[in-house]
Amino acid sequence: MTFPHLALLAAILVACAFHPAAAQDAARGATIAAERNCAGCHGAAGVSELERIPSLAGQPAEFITLQMILFREGLRQAPPMNELSQGLEDQAVEDLAAHYASLPAAPPPGLAPRDAALAERGRQLSAALNCGVCHLPDYSGRNQIPRIAGQREDFLRHTLAQYRDSQRRGTDTNMNAVMYGVPDDAIAALAHYMAHQPVRPE
């Protein structure tokens, strides 16, 4: 990432941290989501039914805001989100984030049955990797850190592998370092465990 990109990212983080929460309007965000047909991929209630597409319901508003700005500014490449985020002013981004944050989190339809042995291995790996330190002990997320409890298992598996293989970065390289060298079978166990964690309705 170049210096201008780092400077822009720093400005985004400051804006996300200090913008008044009262400026967010979930009702306006619902209108924007309908206009942009966000439900076509992320589900009518923010719960994804599509492979490798994340559920957004119940995600922290700051996390969604940050990701949308990263898409819009081209600092994170994830087609078609880069194109779909164009033309959204900061206020619209925050309203959209407030809308999805206000929706109750729920597990995706068609979730495969829980495998007790695989989930237990995932639990042990999560403890060893300290996943609960950033994502919170119930994996509900906070601020700019996403909720991973009840997230789509295939999305988690794909995303964790991307971090390991340095194909994806967040606002820093913490996740890349955490996932470095983690084999595919361990990633599968982590994803299975997280996908079957109970979600906390907001």
C-alpha positions in Angstrom: 0.0 0.0 0.0 1.5 3.4 -1.0 1.9 6.4 1.2 -1.1 8.3 -0.3 -3.2 5.2 0.3 -2.0 5.0 3.9 -2.8 8.7 4.4 -6.3 8.3 3.0 -6.9 5.2 5.1 -5.8 7.1 8.2 -8.2 9.9 7.4 -11.0 7.3 7.0 -10.3 5.7 10.3 -10.4 9.1 12.1 -13.6 10.0 10.4 -15.2 6.6 11.4 -14.0 7.1 14.9 -15.3 10.6 15.5 -18.3 11.1 13.3 -21.4 11.6 15.5 -23.5 8.4 15.7 -26.6 10.6 15.7 -26.0 11.4 12.0 -26.8 7.9 11.0 -30.3 7.2 9.8 -31.3 3.5 9.5 -34.5 4.4 7.6 -32.6 6.3 5.0 -30.2 3.4 4.8 -33.1 1.0 4.1 -34.1 3.2 1.2 -30.6 3.2 -0.2 -30.3 -0.6 0.2 -33.6 -1.0 -1.8 -32.4 1.4 -4.5 -29.1 -0.4 -4.9 -30.7 -3.9 -4.6 -28.3 -4.9 -1.9 -30.8 -7.7 -1.0 -30.0 -9.3 -4.3 -26.7 -10.6 -2.8 -26.9 -10.0 0.9 -30.5 -11.2 1.5 -33.7 -9.3 2.1 -33.1 -9.1 5.9 -29.3 -8.9 5.5 -28.9 -12.7 5.9 -27.1 -14.1 2.8 -28.3 -17.1 0.9 -25.5 -17.0 -1.6 -22.2 -18.8 -1.4 -19.2 -16.7 -0.2 -21.5 -13.7 0.2 -21.4 -12.4 3.8 -24.5 -11.7 5.9 -24.6 -8.1 7.0 -27.4 -8.1 9.5 -26.2 -7.2 13.0 -22.7 -6.2 11.9 -21.2 -3.2 13.7 -22.0 0.0 11.9 -18.4 1.2 12.0 -17.3 -2.0 10.3 -19.7 -1.7 7.5 -18.9 2.0 7.1 -15.2 1.4 6.9 -15.5 -1.5 4.4 -17.8 0.6 2.1 -15.4 3.5 2.0 -12.5 1.1 1.3 -14.5 -0.3 -1.6 -15.5 3.2 -2.8 -11.9 4.5 -2.7 -10.5 1.4 -4.3 -8.4 0.5 -1.3 -10.1 -3.0 -1.1 -10.8 -4.9 -4.3 -13.9 -7.0 -4.1 -16.0 -6.8 -7.3 -18.8 -5.9 -7.8 -18.7 -3.9 -4.5 -16.2 -1.4 -5.9 -18.6 -0.4 -8.7 -21.7 -0.6 -6.5 -20.2 1.8 -3.9 -19.5 4.5 -6.4 -21.6 7.7 -5.9 -22.3 7.0 -2.3 -21.5 10.1 -0.2 -20.2 9.6 3.4 -23.7 10.3 4.8 -25.3 7.6 2.6 -22.6 5.1 3.6 -23.3 5.7 7.3 -27.0 5.5 6.8 -26.6 2.2 4.9 -24.4 0.9 7.7 -26.9 1.9 10.4 -29.6 0.0 8.5 -27.7 -3.3 8.4 -26.5 -2.8 12.0 -30.2 -2.5 13.1 -31.3 -5.8 11.5 -31.3 -8.8 13.8 -28.4 -11.2 13.1 -29.5 -14.7 12.2 -27.8 -17.9 10.9 -28.0 -18.4 7.1 -30.6 -20.8 5.7 -29.3 -24.2 4.8 -26.6 -24.3 7.5 -25.1 -27.8 7.6 -25.6 -29.7 10.8 -23.0 -29.1 13.5 -20.2 -31.6 13.6 -19.3 -31.9 17.3 -15.7 -33.0 16.8 -15.0 -30.4 14.1 -16.6 -27.7 16.2 -14.5 -28.7 19.2 -11.3 -28.5 17.2 -12.4 -25.1 15.9 -13.0 -24.0 19.5 -9.6 -25.0 20.6 -8.0 -23.3 17.6 -10.0 -20.1 18.3 -8.7 -20.1 21.8 -5.1 -20.7 20.7 -5.4 -17.9 18.1 -7.1 -15.5 20.6 -10.0 -14.8 18.2 -12.2 -13.7 21.1 -9.8 -10.9 22.0 -10.7 -8.8 19.0 -14.0 -10.2 17.9 -15.2 -10.5 21.6 -15.7 -13.8 23.5 -19.1 -14.3 21.8 -17.7 -13.3 18.4 -20.3 -10.6 18.0 -17.7 -8.0 16.8 -17.3 -4.4 17.9 -16.4 -1.1 16.3 -14.4 -1.8 13.1 -14.2 -5.6 13.8 -16.9 -7.8 12.3 -19.3 -10.2 13.8 -18.2 -13.7 12.9 -20.7 -15.7 15.0 -23.3 -17.2 12.7 -21.6 -15.9 9.5 -21.7 -18.1 6.4 -19.3 -21.0 6.8 -18.2 -21.0 3.2 -17.5 -17.2 3.4 -15.5 -17.6 6.6 -13.5 -20.5 5.1 -12.7 -18.5 1.9 -11.9 -15.3 3.8 -9.6 -16.9 6.3 -7.7 -18.6 3.5 -7.4 -15.3 1.7 -5.8 -13.7 4.9 -3.4 -16.7 5.2 -2.4 -16.4 1.5 -2.0 -12.6 1.7 -4.8 -12.2 -0.9 -6.7 -9.9 1.4 -5.9 -7.3 4.1 -8.0 -5.4 6.5 -6.9 -1.9 7.7 -3.8 -3.6 9.0 -2.0 -7.0 8.7 -3.1 -8.5 12.0 -5.3 -11.1 10.4 -2.6 -12.0 7.9 -0.2 -12.6 10.8 -2.8 -14.6 12.8 -3.6 -16.9 9.9 0.0 -17.3 8.6 0.7 -21.0 8.1 -2.7 -22.2 9.3 -3.5 -25.3 7.1 -6.8 -25.8 5.2 -8.2 -28.4 7.6 -7.7 -26.0 10.6 -9.4 -23.2 8.6 -12.3 -25.5 7.9 -12.6 -26.3 11.6 -12.5 -22.6 12.6 -15.1 -21.7 10.0 -17.4 -24.5 11.1 -17.1 -23.5 14.8 -17.8 -19.8 14.1 -20.7 -20.5 11.7 -22.4 -22.5 14.5 -21.9 -20.0 17.2 -25.2 -18.5 18.4 -25.9 -15.0 17.1 -27.0 -12.3 19.5 -30.0 -10.4 18.2 -29.7 -6.7 18.5 
